Amino acid sequence: MKTGKHLMLDWFERVWRRNDINAIAELMAPDCIVHGLGVPVTGPDEFKGFHHTFIQAFGEPSVDVFEIEEIEDKTIGHATFRATHKSSNQAIEFVFSFSVRWQDGKAIEARNVVDFTSMLAQIGAIAPNTLINALLPNK
């Protein structure tokens, strides 16, 4: 059986780089809960909806893992997501962190911390300085 590290790298390669939606059900338990994507996601079918939305919005996605560790049944790490926003033809890049618990070769729970603010600023959905303006409105 593959280690959590190998399963995680397989997930990024197959699901995101190759757009292999069959890999989602293969690597995710039916009741897997995924936190931190901006919407609640439970199980492969709901994740496929999230994935479809991202693939519709972003072409040629890639995920480059720059740190990954295994602690018992959990794989944790940090990665960079790169793609091109199809509507604006804008290249985007943002960092995210992940933590995935595995059981019998399938993800049973995932937690993500994603820099969606940076992504939204890069595609022009929000001003680049929105966060600073919200925190310091008199600047």
Helices and strands as residue ranges (DSSP letters): H 4-11, I 12-17, H 22-27, E 28-35, E 41-42, H 43-57, E 58-71, E 74-85, E 90-103, E 106-114, H 116-122, H 130-135
